[in-house]
Structures are given as C-alpha cells and as structure tokens.
Amino acid sequence: MAQGEEADVKRILSACFRGNDTLSSEDIIRILTFELGWMDDEKAEILIASFIRNGWLVGEVEALTPTFSTKNISAPLGWFPRIERLLDLSGPTVLQVEPREKPALAIHKLSEEVPVTTDARQRKERRLIRYISEKSRLGKAEVLRRAKRKETSFVVCTTWMALALVAREQNLDMDDIIESLSTSRIA
C-alpha cells in the first residue's frame, strides 16, 4: 500500500473514531455520509468492508475498533479523502474490492420499509432517522412514530419533511439536515 493511501485510511478512521473506542458499522456509515459528507452509503459500506478485510478494523459489526491508535493523527486544513483512490479497482492496492461484491454488514430494518424511489431525499430517510435518533436520544421507532403522526396531521407532508419537523421539534441543528436534504447535494 502506498504511504499516501495508508495516511488516508488512518485519517478517515481517526475522524470517525474521534472520542470513541468502538463504533458500529452503521455509526461509521452515518459519520462518513451524513456528518462528514465524504461519500454515499454504498461507497461507505464497501470501504468499511475493505477496512475489515484488510485488518484496519477488527471486532463485530456492532463494535468495530481500529487496529492502531487514532490519537495524534491529524489532517491538514482542508484535507479531503481520496475515496476513488481507495476504491480504485484497476490499481494494485491492498484495498481492492471486487465490483460485484456486497459487504456483509448487518443493517437493522425499521418497522416500516422505505419504498424504492427516484427522489433522493426519500432514499436518505433511514439515515435521517438514525441521525435524529442518536442526537435526540429518542429511539428510531419513536422518531418514525412522530414523523408518521405529522404526515397524518398535515396530509400533504412527505416522510422526509416530517422527519425534518421532528428534528426541529427536538432542537437539533437544522443546517446539517437542510443541507443533506437540499437538491444541490443530491446527485
């Protein structure tokens, strides 16, 4: 592995594990996609599976730990990970991933399935539910229940809009939520 790629892996994982000894794969995906905005869910899942397979992360899917100390690892101002380089399937790197391979990560299903849609905001609903649940200390089912009540009350309200209303009701920082739902970031 090239030294630059190793530094990228360490910086990515230190950014995720800042202040934490262990994280679940879902937490790492949420951090990489929603909080840091570095990649989409699919790339994050592939990257985590690659980190596990190549020995950068160890443990169970619900309790992953980096195999190195994340203390004293910093990134230069404005640093952004070179995800394409880490996922490059043509170059000879340790982080090669087969194109058709799906990572074996346990993803918990909510009580209601989110339908397949072309609206990118609807595809972010599960991630938004996880984010609101973690930040507000409400259970995922409770966040979804409150959103469904708002949908019913307002009649012409989508689930993602109801989730944004629940987040506002819980006094969460709306800038990150609005940015994640804006059409300019969805592509």
HELIX and SHEET records of a PDB file:
HELIX    1   1 GLN A    3  CYS A   16  1                                  14    
HELIX    2   2 SER A   25  ARG A   30  1                                   6    
HELIX    3   3 ILE A   31  GLU A   35  3                                   5    
HELIX    4   4 ASP A   41  ARG A   53  1                                  13    
HELIX    5   5 ILE A   83  LEU A   86  1                                   4    
HELIX    6   6 ALA A  120  ARG A  123  1                                   4    
HELIX    7   7 GLU A  125  SER A  136  1                                  12    
HELIX    8   8 LYS A  140  PHE A  154  1                                  15    
HELIX    9   9 THR A  159  GLU A  169  1                                  11    
HELIX   10  10 MET A  174  LEU A  181  1                                   8    
SHEET    1   A 2 LEU A  57  GLU A  60  0                                        
SHEET    2   A 2 ALA A  63  PRO A  66 -1                                        
END                                                                             
